[in-house]
Amino acid sequence: STSVALVPTMGALHEGHASLIRDAASTATETVVSIFVNRIQFNDAADYAKYPKTLDADLEIAAAAGSTVVFVPKEEEIGPLLQGAPMRAGAIGTLWEGADRPGHFDGVLTVVNQLFSIVQPSRARFGEKDRQQLTIITQWARKAWSGLVIDHGPTVRDEDGLALSSRNRRLSPSGRKEALSINRSLRAIATLHGSGIVDVGALLDHGRSLLSPKLDVHYLAIVDSETLNPIDEARFGSIVLIAASVDGVRLLDNLELS
C-alpha cells in the first residue's frame, strides 16, 4: 500500500532539508517535496523579493536525498486557494516571531493546509530549527488533520555550530562570525542549567553576556515547550528561543534543555 510523506519547503534547499527528506523517505513509499515561496508569510516585501531561488540545484538535492516527487506549484495556482481558506494560528502565533512579524504564522498554516489538502500525505516532516512554526503546526494539525503524523527533524548545523538556514547565504564572512555567538550562547545556557541553575533570569543574563554586541537581538527567552509562554524556572524539556539579525539577515535558533 502507498504511504506519502510530505516535506514542505520554500526552496533554497541545503543539508538541513536533505536530512528531512532522507528521514521522510525512510517512513513512506512516496516522498513529496514541495517548493513554494509563500508570499503571505512574509510581512516584508523586500525580504520576500530577496528570498533565494535555486530551483535547478533544489531538484538535484531533493532527488539525491530520496524524494520521489517534487511539487512546485505556481503562485497563480495556489494564490486563489490561499485567499479562499485562511487559517488562524491563534494566541501562540502572536508570540516571539509572531510579535515581530504579525500574521506570519497565519500565512504558514494557510499554505500548509493547502499543501496537505492537495498532497494528502500520511505524514509530514518539519525541522526543529523553526521551533515555533513546528509547535504551531503540530498542535493545529492534531485538530485540523487528525490522522496525519507530524514528524520533527533535528536542527542540522555547520561544523562551526551555525544552524543551517537558506538565509545564511546572505551573511558576509564577518557577519557569520558574529552569528556564531548565537549557538555559543544557547549551549552556555544549557550547560549552566545542567549544573543546577534553574532561575530563568540568571540563565538569560549568562546567555546574553555571550552574544556578540554586533547582533541585533530580537528576543532570547526560555519557554514552556507546549505553550511557548515564558517561564520563571527552567526545567528539562524547556526550550531556549532566540532570534537575532546581523547584516540585515534574521537568524533563528533554539535548544531544548535536556
C-alpha positions in Angstrom: 0.0 0.0 0.0 1.1 3.5 -0.7 2.1 5.9 2.1 3.0 9.5 1.3 5.4 11.7 3.3 5.5 15.4 2.6 8.4 17.8 3.3 7.2 21.4 2.7 9.9 23.8 1.8 10.4 27.3 0.3 13.3 26.0 -1.8 16.9 27.2 -1.5 17.5 23.7 -0.2 20.5 22.8 2.0 21.7 19.9 4.1 19.0 20.6 6.7 16.3 20.0 4.1 18.2 17.0 2.7 18.2 15.4 6.2 14.4 16.0 6.5 13.9 14.4 3.0 16.1 11.4 3.8 14.3 10.8 7.1 10.9 11.2 5.4 11.8 8.8 2.7 12.6 6.1 5.3 9.0 6.4 6.6 6.9 6.2 3.3 6.7 4.7 -0.2 6.3 8.2 -1.8 8.2 11.3 -0.6 6.9 14.6 -1.9 9.0 17.7 -1.5 7.0 20.9 -2.1 8.8 24.1 -3.1 6.7 27.2 -2.8 7.9 30.7 -1.6 4.8 31.7 0.3 4.2 35.4 -0.2 1.6 35.6 2.6 4.0 34.5 5.3 6.4 37.4 4.5 5.3 40.7 6.0 8.3 42.4 4.5 8.1 42.7 0.7 11.9 43.2 0.5 12.5 40.0 2.4 10.2 38.1 0.0 12.0 39.6 -3.0 15.4 38.7 -1.6 14.5 35.1 -0.7 16.9 32.9 -2.7 15.5 30.9 -5.7 17.7 28.0 -6.8 15.3 25.6 -8.4 17.8 23.5 -10.5 20.0 22.9 -7.5 16.9 22.2 -5.4 15.7 19.5 -7.7 19.1 17.8 -7.6 19.3 17.9 -3.8 15.7 16.6 -3.4 16.3 13.7 -5.8 19.6 12.8 -4.2 18.0 12.7 -0.7 15.3 10.3 -1.9 12.3 12.4 -2.9 10.0 10.6 -5.5 8.0 13.8 -6.4 8.9 17.5 -6.3 5.8 19.6 -6.3 6.4 23.2 -7.5 3.1 25.0 -7.7 2.8 28.4 -9.3 1.7 31.5 -7.4 -1.3 31.8 -9.7 -2.4 28.2 -9.0 -2.1 28.4 -5.2 -2.8 32.0 -4.6 -6.6 31.9 -5.1 -6.8 28.8 -2.9 -5.0 30.6 -0.1 -7.3 33.5 -0.2 -10.3 31.2 -0.1 -9.3 29.4 3.1 -7.2 31.5 5.5 -6.1 29.7 8.7 -5.6 31.3 12.1 -2.7 30.4 14.4 -4.4 32.0 17.4 -2.6 33.3 20.5 0.5 31.2 20.2 1.0 32.7 16.8 1.3 36.2 18.3 4.3 35.4 20.4 8.0 35.7 19.5 8.3 35.5 15.7 4.6 36.4 15.5 5.1 39.6 17.6 7.8 40.8 15.2 6.0 39.5 12.0 2.3 39.9 12.5 0.2 37.4 10.5 3.3 35.3 9.7 2.0 32.0 11.2 -1.5 32.5 9.8 0.3 32.6 6.4 2.3 29.5 7.2 -0.8 27.5 8.3 -2.8 28.7 5.3 -0.3 27.3 2.8 0.5 24.1 4.8 -3.3 23.5 4.9 -3.5 23.7 1.1 -0.4 21.5 0.6 -1.9 18.9 2.9 -5.2 19.1 1.0 -3.5 18.7 -2.4 -0.9 16.1 -1.5 -3.0 14.1 1.1 0.1 12.9 3.0 0.0 10.3 5.8 2.9 12.2 7.5 4.7 15.5 7.1 8.1 16.5 8.4 9.2 19.9 9.7 12.6 21.0 11.2 13.1 21.8 14.8 15.2 24.9 13.8 11.9 26.8 13.3 10.7 25.6 16.7 7.7 28.0 17.0 6.5 27.0 13.5 6.9 23.3 14.3 5.0 23.7 17.6 2.1 25.6 16.0 1.8 23.2 13.0 1.9 20.2 15.3 -0.9 21.5 17.6 -3.0 22.8 14.7 -2.7 19.5 12.8 -3.8 17.5 15.8 -7.2 19.1 15.4 -7.4 20.0 11.7 -5.7 16.9 10.2 -6.1 14.3 13.0 -4.9 11.3 11.0 -1.7 13.0 9.8 1.5 12.4 11.7 3.8 15.4 12.1 7.4 14.3 12.4 10.2 16.5 13.9 13.6 16.8 12.2 16.5 17.8 14.4 18.4 21.0 13.6 21.4 20.5 11.3 24.4 22.6 12.0 27.5 23.6 10.1 30.8 22.5 11.6 31.1 25.8 13.3 27.8 25.3 15.0 25.6 27.8 13.0 22.1 26.3 12.4 21.7 25.7 8.6 19.3 28.2 7.0 18.6 29.3 3.5 19.2 32.9 4.7 22.8 32.1 5.8 24.0 32.6 2.2 23.3 36.3 2.6 25.7 36.6 5.5 29.1 38.3 5.0 32.1 36.4 6.4 32.3 38.9 9.3 28.5 38.7 9.9 28.8 34.9 10.0 31.5 35.2 12.7 29.2 37.3 14.9 26.3 34.9 14.3 28.4 32.0 15.8 27.8 33.6 19.2 24.1 32.6 18.9 24.8 28.9 19.3 27.6 29.5 21.8 25.1 31.4 24.0 22.4 28.6 23.7 25.0 26.0 24.7 26.2 28.0 27.6 22.7 28.4 28.9 22.2 24.6 28.7 25.5 24.0 30.5 24.6 26.4 33.3 21.1 24.8 33.6 22.7 21.3 33.7 24.9 22.5 36.6 21.7 23.1 38.6 20.8 26.7 37.9 17.0 26.9 37.2 16.4 30.7 37.6 15.5 31.9 34.1 16.8 35.5 34.8 20.2 34.2 35.7 20.3 31.8 32.8 19.3 34.5 30.3 21.8 37.0 31.7 24.6 34.5 31.2 23.4 33.8 27.7 23.1 37.5 26.8 26.7 38.1 28.0 28.0 35.8 25.3 26.1 37.3 22.4 28.1 39.5 20.0 27.3 43.2 20.6 27.1 43.4 16.8 23.9 41.3 16.8 20.5 42.9 16.9 18.8 40.6 19.3 15.1 40.4 18.9 14.4 38.0 21.7 16.2 35.5 23.9 13.8 33.6 26.1 13.2 30.3 27.9 9.7 29.0 27.3 7.3 26.1 28.0 7.6 23.6 25.2 3.8 23.4 24.6 2.5 26.9 25.1 5.8 28.7 24.3 5.0 31.1 27.1 7.9 32.5 29.1 8.6 30.7 32.4 10.4 31.6 35.6 12.0 28.3 36.3 13.7 26.3 33.6 13.2 22.5 33.7 14.3 19.7 31.4 12.2 19.9 28.3 12.0 23.7 28.4 13.1 25.5 25.2 15.6 28.3 24.8 14.5 30.5 21.8 16.5 33.2 20.1 16.1 35.5 17.1 18.8 37.9 16.1 19.8 39.8 13.0 23.2 40.6 11.5 23.9 42.0 8.0 20.1 42.5 7.9 19.6 38.8 8.0 17.2 37.4 10.6 18.6 34.2 12.2 16.5 31.8 14.4 17.9 29.1 16.7 16.7 27.2 19.7 17.7 24.4 22.1 15.8 22.0 24.3 17.2 21.8 27.8 18.0 18.2 28.4 
